[in-house]
Amino acid sequence: MQRQRTLGNKVSCHGIGLHSGKEVRLELKPAEVDSGIVFLRADLPARPKIHANAANVTATLRATTLEENGAKVFTIEHLMSALNAARIDNCEIEISAEEPPVLNGNAIDFFNMIQAAGVVEQDKARQIIQLEKIYRVDGEEGKRFVMALPYDGFRVSFVSINPHPLIGIQYADFEITEDVYAAEIAPARTIAYEKEIDALREMGLGLGGTLENVIVYNDAGWLNDLKYPDELVRHKILDVIGDLRLAGIFNCHIVAAASGHALNTRLAKEIYQGTRN
């Protein structure tokens, strides 16, 4: 029997949001059994709560957005990825703005925060979701897809397809354990194409992005040093681990081709709905 898990202590950080550029303080707190992952908007008068589940996804443009009780949080995928890799069932996330801090543009700082807080087992069994069929969603007439297969463990296979000759096709396949996640996936940063940055900022996106937290490329090459030659696809794996946590904790083999937040969260919704009927 697997028991539910939460944090042993409170832990906090502060920084600026990747897209909003706003300063924000974030605190991760232990939570009661069966409470799940819940964001609490401490900056709003009613301190509304937003449950991190697939039913609350409302937007996926360059990030995953959740809305509930008249409030929203967005760019939650990096934090959710770290919580999923650490197999945290219950956690309250108190946040002073609508977007978590970007920190280093990856998930390793969040993962290290969880480890520093300590992980404790709780006195109740985990209701781990058992997939009984293959779930799949497609985009662009099958040119993109993401699927979850029944599997005794947690594995992700991802192929990234980018037309830019600098990047091209990247493929990675990992059996996800805490050690593998910390060494091979969590440090991978988000990515941007230099020619798109001005347009993104005109849309109010990427306002907190810098060469410290985003890997940027142009037609001549990379503007900063890579942590891995295939850092792009590793970050894609980081994102899908975070987005799929919105369906709950479940064993599966995720197989994806050129998937992003829109397809990831569609799949999470299908699993969330299909395993609760």
N, C-alpha and C positions, 0 to 999 in steps of 0.2 A: 504494500500500500504506500502510495506517495502522499505525503502530507503537504498542506498549503504552506507557502513561505511568504514572509514579509521581512522588513528591515529590522535590525536590532536596535538602531538608534537613528536620530535625525541627522541629516547631512545637507549642506547647502552650497550654492555657488552663485555667482552673479556675472553678468556680461551684457552683450547686446544681441538682439535678434538678427538672424541672417537676413530676413527680408524687410522687417520693419525698421531695423537700425536703432530700436529703442532700448534703453537700459532696462534690465530686468533682474530680479532676484528670484531664485528658485530653491525650494526646500523639499526634499524627499522625506516623508515621515512613515513610521510604521502604521499599519492599518489592521482593523479587525478581520477575522475570517469572513469569507464570502463577500467582502466589500469591493473587491476588484481594484483596478487601477482608476483613480479618480483625480481629475484636476480641480483645483479650487482657486478661483480668481480673487485673490486677496485684495486687489486694487479696486474692486467694484463694491458698492455699498452693501448689497445683499450677500456678498461672498458666494456667488453661485457655484454649484458643482457641475462638472462636465464629465460624464462617465466615458472612459476610453473603450468604446465598443463600436463595432462596424455600423450599427444602426444610426450613429450620430455623425457619420462622415457627410459633409456637405460640399466640399470642394477639394480639388486635387491639382490645381495649377501650381506647378513647381514645388508643391509641398502638400501634406495631408492636413486638412482642417476638420475639426470637430466642433459641433454646436449643440447646446442644450441649455434650457433654462434662461434663454435670452442672452447667452454669452458664448464666446468661441475661443478656441486656442488653435494655433496652426504651427506647422513645422514641428510636429510632435514625433516624427518617425525615428529620429536618431535616439531620443530618450526611450521610446517604446522598444526599439531594437535592443538596447542594453538591458532593459527590464526583461525582455523575452529571453535573451541569451542567459541571463542569471536565473531564469525561471521564477520570477517574482509574481505571486498571485495577487497580493494585496499591497497597495501603496497609495498614500495620499500625496499629491504633488501640489504644494502651495506655490502659486506663481503671481508675480506682481505686475504682469502685463499679459498681452494676448499671445506672446510667442516666447518659448524657452530661449536661453542664451545659446548662441551658435558655438561658443568656445572655440575649439580647433576645427570645426566643420566636420566632425566625425562623431563616433560614439565612445571613444576610449575614456574620455573624462567622465562621462556618465557611468560607464561600467566601473571605473575605479572608485567613484563615489559610492556606488552600491557595495563594493567590496570593503571600503573603509567603514561604512555604516554597519556592516555585518549582516549576514543573512540567517534568519532563525526559522525553524519549523514551527508550525502552529498545530494546535490540538484539534485538527479536523482534516479529513481526507480530501485530497485534491480531486476535483471532478475533471479529469483529463479527457478531452474530446477524442473519441476514437472514430476515425474516418472509415466509413463502410463502402465508399465508392470514390471514384475519381471526380474531382471538381476541376472544371476548366473554364476560363473565359478568354475570348479572342478579341483582337482589335485589328483594324485595317485589313479586313478580309483574310484573316489568318496570318498576316505578316508578323504580328506580335501575339504573344499568348503567355499565360501563366496558369499553372495547374498544380494541384496538390493531390498526391497519391498516398494511399494507405502505406504505412511504413513503420517498422519497429525501431524508431529512433527519430532523429531530426537532421535532415540533409537538404542542402540547396545546390541545385545545378543551374547555372545561368549563362546564357550567351548574350553578349551585348553587341549590337550591330550599329556602327557609326560610319557614315559615308566619308568622313574626313580621313585622308590617307595616313595621317599621323596616328590614328586610333584603330580604325578598321574593326575587325571582329576580335572580340576577346571572350574567352570561355574560362569559367572556374567552377569547381565542384568541391564542396566541403561537407564533411560530417560535422555538424555543429555541436561542439562541447564548449564549456567555458574557456578552457585553455586555448582551443583553436580560435574561438571568437576573439579573445583578447590579443592574440598574436597575429592573426591573418586577416581579420575583417574589421574590427572596431577602429583601428587607426586610419582606415581609408577615408579620404575626404570627399566632399561634394565637388562637383566639377562645373565649369562654365566655359563657353566659347567667347573669346574677347569681343567679337563683332556683335554679340547679342547683349552685352552688358548695358549699353546705353538704353536700348529699347526696354530691357527689364526694369531699369531704374525709372524710366518714364511711366511704367505701369505700377510703380511703388514697390518693386521687388528687388531683392539683392542689395538693399541699402546698407546692410551691415557686412557685406562681403569684402574680404581683403585677400591679399596673397598669403596671409597667415592661415586663413580658414577655408580657402577655395583653391583648387588646382585649376589653372587657367591656361588655355591653349589658343594659339592663333595659327595663321597659315605658315608661319615660319618654325613653330615648335612650341615647347612648354615655357611658360613664364616663370615657373618655379620648379623645384626638384620634386620628383615623385618618391613616395615611400615604397611603392611597388611598381614594376613595369606595367602591370595590369590593374592599377589602382581604381580605374573607372568601374570595371566589372565587380570588383570587391565592394565598392560603395553601393552598387546596385543590389548586391546581396544583403548588405547592411540594411538598406531601405526595405526590401521585401520582408526581412525578418521583423522589422518594426511594424510595417503595415499589416502583416498577417496576424500579429499579436492582438489586433482589434477583434479577431474572431474567437479569442481565448487561447488557452494553452493546449496544444495537441501535437501528437507525433505525426510526422508526415515527411514526404519527399517532395519538396517544391522544385518544379522544373519550369524555367521561364526563358523566353526569347524576346529581347528588346522590350521588356515590360517596364512600366513606370507606375506612379502612384495611382493613376486612374484604374488600370487593370488590377493592380494589387488589391486595392480597396473593394473593387467589384467582386473579386474572388473572396475576400474576407467577408463581405456581406452574404454571399451565397453560402459559405460554410456556416456563418453565424445563424442564418435562417434555417438552413437544412439540417443542422444538428440540434435544433431546439424545438422542432415540431413533434 
